[in-house]
């Protein structure tokens, strides 16, 4: 399965904090492909987590990231919830049952905010997002075939 090229461009804009461009591109994604785009978001989130937590996947590292994220987005409305951040990350790292307690809307919003934070703090991702987007595309394609 080949993913729509708009997925990469939309995610690139969102990851780099270009909200207006990301929204404009998102509006061009055909409605029947939105679920595949959402899967791509989760795949890119997984790639970002791999970058951020490659050296330390401990509960302490996850909690620290969640605390930082809550501070970074302290003026967000609605507020970013520390337990949601921790739950989503831990679910992606194997504690799948935690995701059951988090609404799809909170998952989506928190993943996008975390992606933005991780990309902003990763020199390697700032230099060239292309290989990371390609990894996410491959992962999303694998998940789509497994459905």
C-alpha positions, 0 to 999 in steps of 0.5 A: 500500500502506498500512502498519500504523499500529502501525509508526509508533507502535512506531518512535516509541517505539523512537526516543524510547528507550521500550523497554518501550512499543516491545516491547509495540507490536512484539508486536502487529504480526501475524507476516505484517507483520514483514517490512514493519515491518523495511522501515519501520525501514530507511526511517526509518533512511534518513530519520534519516541524511538529517537527521544527514548533510545537511551532511556525508556525508564518510567522516570524518563517518561515521567520527566518528558511528560512533566516537561511537555506539560510545562511547555504547553502550560497555556494550551486549552484544554490543558495537557494532562501528565497522565495522558502523556505518560499513558500514551508513551507507555502504551506505545512501549508495550503497556497497551492496556493503558490506551483504553483509558484515553479518548481518541481525541486526547490521544491524537492531540497529545501525540501531535504535541509530543511529536512537535516537542521531540522534533524541536529538541532533536538536532538529527530530526531538525536537519532532515526529517525525510528518513524519519518520515520514510520510517513512519510511512513504512511502519504505517504501511505494515500496519495497514497490511496487517489489518 
